[in-house]
Amino acid sequence: MTEHVWSYKSTSGHLAGGDLTGYKVEAVDGDIGKVDKHSDEVGDAYLVVDTGVWIFGKEVLLPASTVIQIDSEKKKIFVDRSKEQIKNAPEFHRDKHLGDAGYREELGTYYRPVTPAGGQPIV
């Protein structure tokens, strides 16, 4: 199951009800765009990020669990994935995928942390 993928980590600094629209999003290796839409619904939290020219103006959907820190002062969100990992995620089309449970399951599986036997998640 991938439900935990759709929740913010307790250490992220996320405050329920806060507006993240317009925040810059930073992967582990650089800027990927700005938040265009977000949800902080319990068990269904995500960011829709407009990547601008980075991947030719496409949007990506990032599950809330990818967020490692939110800096409200700088209006910046840091995620625990590389630009390449985000670019290689299942393609996202807002009109088609936002309410699609099958797509959510596929994306949740892609972003779920890999845990070695008895160890910490590897991202």
LODO-369710 format. One record per residue (C-alpha): residue number from 1; residue in three letters; x, y, z. Coordinates in steps of 0.05 Angstrom, whole numbers. Last residue first. Layout:
NUM:Ala:X:Y:Z;
...
% end
This chain:
123:Val:312:151:-28;
122:Ile:332:94:17;
121:Pro:287:79:76;
120:Gln:324:58:140;
119:Gly:344:-14:153;
118:Gly:318:-81:177;
117:Ala:315:-111:108;
116:Pro:328:-54:58;
115:Thr:273:-2:54;
114:Val:256:31:-11;
113:Pro:216:95:0;
112:Arg:151:100:-41;
111:Tyr:158:148:-99;
110:Tyr:145:99:-156;
109:Thr:93:60:-117;
108:Gly:56:123:-99;
107:Leu:58:144:-172;
106:Glu:27:78:-195;
105:Glu:-25:80:-139;
104:Arg:-43:152:-154;
103:Tyr:-49:135:-228;
102:Gly:-98:79:-211;
101:Ala:-138:124:-164;
100:Asp:-148:177:-219;
99:Gly:-175:242:-190;
98:Leu:-115:286:-207;
97:His:-94:243:-267;
96:Lys:-132:264:-331;
95:Asp:-143:338:-324;
94:Arg:-76:348:-288;
93:His:-34:308:-337;
92:Phe:25:274:-303;
91:Glu:77:228:-335;
90:Pro:100:170:-290;
89:Ala:164:193:-255;
88:Asn:228:199:-297;
87:Lys:233:275:-290;
86:Ile:224:270:-215;
85:Gln:279:218:-209;
84:Glu:324:259:-255;
83:Lys:313:323:-215;
82:Ser:335:286:-153;
81:Arg:288:267:-97;
80:Asp:283:287:-23;
79:Val:242:350:-33;
78:Phe:255:420:-7;
77:Ile:200:472:-8;
76:Lys:216:546:-12;
75:Lys:176:609:7;
74:Lys:240:640:37;
73:Glu:206:654:104;
72:Ser:160:594:99;
71:Asp:217:544:91;
70:Ile:184:477:82;
69:Gln:229:416:92;
68:Ile:232:343:74;
67:Val:176:340:23;
66:Thr:175:274:-15;
65:Ser:121:248:33;
64:Ala:73:299:5;
63:Pro:67:262:-61;
62:Leu:95:301:-120;
61:Leu:54:312:-183;
60:Val:92:341:-241;
59:Glu:72:396:-290;
58:Lys:104:405:-358;
57:Gly:134:469:-384;
56:Phe:188:438:-426;
55:Ile:221:397:-372;
54:Trp:261:453:-340;
53:Val:226:508:-380;
52:Gly:172:517:-327;
51:Thr:168:458:-280;
50:Asp:98:474:-255;
49:Val:93:433:-191;
48:Val:29:400:-167;
47:Leu:41:384:-94;
46:Tyr:8:328:-55;
45:Ala:-32:307:6;
44:Asp:-83:251:1;
43:Gly:-75:213:68;
42:Val:-98:274:107;
41:Glu:-117:329:59;
40:Asp:-60:378:50;
39:Ser:-72:390:-23;
38:His:-30:432:-70;
37:Lys:-33:472:-134;
36:Asp:16:512:-177;
35:Val:77:500:-133;
34:Lys:139:528:-168;
33:Gly:195:497:-208;
32:Ile:250:444:-206;
31:Asp:307:480:-172;
30:Gly:370:441:-157;
29:Asp:405:376:-140;
28:Val:367:351:-79;
27:Ala:303:378:-111;
26:Glu:281:449:-95;
25:Val:209:473:-103;
24:Lys:194:548:-104;
23:Tyr:131:568:-67;
22:Gly:77:599:-111;
21:Thr:19:562:-79;
20:Leu:40:535:-11;
19:Asp:-21:562:26;
18:Gly:-21:538:98;
17:Gly:-83:500:120;
16:Ala:-44:446:156;
15:Leu:25:470:176;
14:His:82:432:142;
13:Gly:149:437:179;
12:Ser:174:374:144;
11:Thr:191:336:209;
10:Ser:122:304:216;
9:Lys:129:277:146;
8:Tyr:73:300:101;
7:Ser:23:247:78;
6:Trp:9:217:9;
5:Val:66:167:10;
4:His:38:138:75;
3:Glu:-22:113:34;
2:Thr:22:71:-13;
1:Met:0:0:0;
% end
